């Protein structure tokens, strides 16, 4: 068929049979790769839309394990107040917080609490004593670890544009 096409435009014996086989193979391979070229982005978009619907139906923040048909992912969801901060500052802060959330999820954390009660008494006059009680509670959380390969899947405005929600994702590799 291709030979007849070449003959009709005046190119008869330029391609031999071997060259035609190579040309057909090249066209077939090119068509095959072009038909699967957008698969990853389509999957990411569909997964992003699924997580948006999941958040809109029941808002949450923190770390979750989510499965699709073939893979398991860990997602870190957090929101930041927009205020006057630029998007680059918000995204950098969100990335650090998301890494901290996932690291704490994988490696755990140590929480220490200190509760201080400070009481002072003042004598206003000989019959009246005024007592002031001040309470201070200090809570510290320590976690050690690092999470590599966490990527921003999507972000969008919530609460009438006052806050921005960030969803970070990492594929959990089987060991």
LINRAUR-V746704 format. One record per residue. N is the residue number from 0. RES is the residue in three letters. SS is DSSP state (A for helix, B for strand, O for the rest). PHI is phi in whole degrees, -180 to 180 (none if undefined). PSI is psi in degrees with one decimal (none if undefined). Layout:
n=N res=RES ss=SS phi=PHI psi=PSI
n=N res=RES ss=SS phi=PHI psi=PSI
This chain:
n=0 res=UNK ss=O phi=none psi=-47.0
n=1 res=UNK ss=A phi=-67 psi=-34.8
n=2 res=UNK ss=A phi=-63 psi=-40.8
n=3 res=UNK ss=A phi=-66 psi=-37.1
n=4 res=UNK ss=A phi=-64 psi=-43.4
n=5 res=UNK ss=A phi=-66 psi=-39.2
n=6 res=UNK ss=A phi=-66 psi=-35.5
n=7 res=UNK ss=A phi=-69 psi=-27.6
n=8 res=UNK ss=O phi=-97 psi=9.7
n=9 res=UNK ss=O phi=95 psi=5.2
n=10 res=UNK ss=O phi=-107 psi=104.8
n=11 res=UNK ss=O phi=-99 psi=-64.2
n=12 res=UNK ss=O phi=-110 psi=29.7
n=13 res=UNK ss=O phi=-72 psi=-45.6
n=14 res=UNK ss=O phi=-101 psi=132.8
n=15 res=UNK ss=O phi=-92 psi=-179.5
n=16 res=UNK ss=A phi=-63 psi=-40.1
n=17 res=UNK ss=A phi=-65 psi=-41.5
n=18 res=UNK ss=A phi=-66 psi=-35.2
n=19 res=UNK ss=A phi=-66 psi=-39.9
n=20 res=UNK ss=A phi=-63 psi=-41.0
n=21 res=UNK ss=A phi=-65 psi=-40.1
n=22 res=UNK ss=A phi=-65 psi=-44.9
n=23 res=UNK ss=A phi=-63 psi=-40.9
n=24 res=UNK ss=A phi=-64 psi=-42.8
n=25 res=UNK ss=A phi=-63 psi=-43.2
n=26 res=UNK ss=A phi=-64 psi=-40.7
n=27 res=UNK ss=A phi=-65 psi=-45.5
n=28 res=UNK ss=A phi=-65 psi=-41.9
n=29 res=UNK ss=A phi=-61 psi=-42.5
n=30 res=UNK ss=A phi=-66 psi=-40.0
n=31 res=UNK ss=A phi=-63 psi=-46.8
n=32 res=UNK ss=A phi=-67 psi=-36.0
n=33 res=UNK ss=A phi=-70 psi=-27.8
n=34 res=UNK ss=A phi=-76 psi=-21.4
n=35 res=UNK ss=O phi=-107 psi=8.8
n=36 res=UNK ss=O phi=-66 psi=-31.7
n=37 res=UNK ss=O phi=-102 psi=11.0
n=38 res=UNK ss=A phi=-61 psi=-43.8
n=39 res=UNK ss=A phi=-67 psi=-45.7
n=40 res=UNK ss=A phi=-65 psi=-37.4
n=41 res=UNK ss=A phi=-64 psi=-41.4
n=42 res=UNK ss=A phi=-65 psi=-41.6
n=43 res=UNK ss=A phi=-64 psi=-42.4
n=44 res=UNK ss=A phi=-64 psi=-43.8
n=45 res=UNK ss=A phi=-64 psi=-41.2
n=46 res=UNK ss=A phi=-67 psi=-40.2
n=47 res=UNK ss=A phi=-62 psi=-45.6
n=48 res=UNK ss=A phi=-63 psi=-38.0
n=49 res=UNK ss=A phi=-62 psi=-45.5
n=50 res=UNK ss=A phi=-68 psi=-35.3
n=51 res=UNK ss=A phi=-63 psi=-45.0
n=52 res=UNK ss=A phi=-63 psi=-40.6
n=53 res=UNK ss=A phi=-63 psi=-42.3
n=54 res=UNK ss=A phi=-68 psi=-44.2
n=55 res=UNK ss=A phi=-65 psi=-31.8
n=56 res=UNK ss=A phi=-76 psi=-33.1
n=57 res=UNK ss=O phi=-152 psi=92.6
n=58 res=UNK ss=O phi=-58 psi=140.7
n=59 res=UNK ss=O phi=-151 psi=160.1
n=60 res=UNK ss=O phi=-138 psi=157.1
n=61 res=UNK ss=B phi=120 psi=-152.3
n=62 res=UNK ss=B phi=-113 psi=136.3
n=63 res=UNK ss=B phi=-137 psi=150.9
n=64 res=UNK ss=B phi=-99 psi=128.1
n=65 res=UNK ss=B phi=-129 psi=137.5
n=66 res=UNK ss=B phi=-116 psi=143.6
n=67 res=UNK ss=O phi=-112 psi=-160.0
n=68 res=UNK ss=O phi=-65 psi=-39.5
n=69 res=UNK ss=O phi=-114 psi=-19.5
n=70 res=UNK ss=O phi=-130 psi=163.1
n=71 res=UNK ss=B phi=-121 psi=135.9
n=72 res=UNK ss=B phi=-126 psi=152.1
n=73 res=UNK ss=B phi=-109 psi=130.3
n=74 res=UNK ss=B phi=-117 psi=146.3
n=75 res=UNK ss=B phi=-121 psi=120.6
n=76 res=UNK ss=B phi=-117 psi=128.1
n=77 res=UNK ss=B phi=-151 psi=155.9
n=78 res=UNK ss=B phi=-125 psi=148.1
n=79 res=UNK ss=B phi=-130 psi=146.4
n=80 res=UNK ss=B phi=-73 psi=131.6
n=81 res=UNK ss=O phi=-73 psi=-52.4
n=82 res=UNK ss=O phi=53 psi=-131.6
n=83 res=UNK ss=O phi=-106 psi=10.2
n=84 res=UNK ss=O phi=-75 psi=146.2
n=85 res=UNK ss=O phi=-75 psi=162.9
n=86 res=UNK ss=A phi=-63 psi=-36.2
n=87 res=UNK ss=A phi=-65 psi=-37.7
n=88 res=UNK ss=A phi=-68 psi=-44.7
n=89 res=UNK ss=A phi=-60 psi=-43.4
n=90 res=UNK ss=A phi=-69 psi=-34.9
n=91 res=UNK ss=A phi=-69 psi=-44.2
n=92 res=UNK ss=A phi=-62 psi=-42.2
n=93 res=UNK ss=A phi=-63 psi=-40.4
n=94 res=UNK ss=A phi=-63 psi=-44.6
n=95 res=UNK ss=A phi=-65 psi=-42.9
n=96 res=UNK ss=A phi=-66 psi=-38.5
n=97 res=UNK ss=A phi=-65 psi=-42.2
n=98 res=UNK ss=A phi=-63 psi=-38.8
n=99 res=UNK ss=A phi=-65 psi=-42.9
n=100 res=UNK ss=A phi=-61 psi=-45.6
n=101 res=UNK ss=A phi=-70 psi=-39.2
n=102 res=UNK ss=A phi=-62 psi=-43.7
n=103 res=UNK ss=A phi=-64 psi=-37.9
n=104 res=UNK ss=A phi=-62 psi=-46.2
n=105 res=UNK ss=A phi=-76 psi=-42.6
n=106 res=UNK ss=A phi=-103 psi=-7.8
n=107 res=UNK ss=O phi=77 psi=178.0
n=108 res=UNK ss=O phi=-149 psi=161.4
n=109 res=UNK ss=B phi=-112 psi=124.7
n=110 res=UNK ss=B phi=-111 psi=128.1
n=111 res=UNK ss=B phi=-120 psi=142.1
n=112 res=UNK ss=B phi=-129 psi=143.8
n=113 res=UNK ss=B phi=-134 psi=128.7
n=114 res=UNK ss=B phi=-120 psi=117.7
n=115 res=UNK ss=B phi=-115 psi=129.3
n=116 res=UNK ss=B phi=-116 psi=121.3
n=117 res=UNK ss=B phi=-116 psi=122.5
n=118 res=UNK ss=B phi=-117 psi=131.1
n=119 res=UNK ss=B phi=-128 psi=143.2
n=120 res=UNK ss=B phi=-121 psi=136.8
n=121 res=UNK ss=B phi=-127 psi=136.4
n=122 res=UNK ss=B phi=-95 psi=114.6
n=123 res=UNK ss=O phi=-78 psi=-47.0
n=124 res=UNK ss=O phi=-148 psi=-172.2
n=125 res=UNK ss=O phi=-67 psi=-24.8
n=126 res=UNK ss=O phi=-103 psi=-15.2
n=127 res=UNK ss=O phi=-119 psi=129.1
n=128 res=UNK ss=B phi=-119 psi=127.5
n=129 res=UNK ss=B phi=-104 psi=123.9
n=130 res=UNK ss=B phi=-109 psi=131.1
n=131 res=UNK ss=B phi=-117 psi=128.1
n=132 res=UNK ss=B phi=-113 psi=125.6
n=133 res=UNK ss=B phi=-120 psi=127.4
n=134 res=UNK ss=B phi=-115 psi=136.6
n=135 res=UNK ss=B phi=-129 psi=129.2
n=136 res=UNK ss=B phi=-120 psi=122.8
n=137 res=UNK ss=B phi=-113 psi=124.8
n=138 res=UNK ss=B phi=-122 psi=127.9
n=139 res=UNK ss=B phi=-123 psi=140.0
n=140 res=UNK ss=B phi=-124 psi=126.4
n=141 res=UNK ss=B phi=-119 psi=134.4
n=142 res=UNK ss=O phi=-142 psi=140.7
n=143 res=UNK ss=O phi=-121 psi=130.3
n=144 res=UNK ss=O phi=156 psi=171.1
n=145 res=UNK ss=O phi=-145 psi=139.1
n=146 res=UNK ss=O phi=-115 psi=122.3
n=147 res=UNK ss=O phi=-105 psi=143.6
n=148 res=UNK ss=O phi=88 psi=16.2
n=149 res=UNK ss=O phi=-80 psi=125.1
n=150 res=UNK ss=B phi=-124 psi=149.3
n=151 res=UNK ss=B phi=-72 psi=121.4
n=152 res=UNK ss=B phi=-88 psi=-48.8
n=153 res=UNK ss=B phi=-160 psi=163.1
n=154 res=UNK ss=B phi=-148 psi=148.2
n=155 res=UNK ss=B phi=-158 psi=160.6
n=156 res=UNK ss=B phi=-79 psi=143.8
n=157 res=UNK ss=B phi=-133 psi=170.6
n=158 res=UNK ss=O phi=52 psi=55.5
n=159 res=UNK ss=O phi=55 psi=35.8
n=160 res=UNK ss=O phi=83 psi=6.6
n=161 res=UNK ss=O phi=-82 psi=-27.1
n=162 res=UNK ss=B phi=-127 psi=157.7
n=163 res=UNK ss=B phi=-122 psi=130.9
n=164 res=UNK ss=B phi=-97 psi=133.9
n=165 res=UNK ss=B phi=-118 psi=135.0
n=166 res=UNK ss=B phi=-122 psi=115.7
n=167 res=UNK ss=B phi=-105 psi=151.1
n=168 res=UNK ss=B phi=-139 psi=148.2
n=169 res=UNK ss=B phi=-146 psi=130.6
n=170 res=UNK ss=B phi=-76 psi=132.8
n=171 res=UNK ss=O phi=-88 psi=117.3
n=172 res=UNK ss=O phi=-83 psi=138.4
n=173 res=UNK ss=O phi=-78 psi=138.8
n=174 res=UNK ss=O phi=-98 psi=none
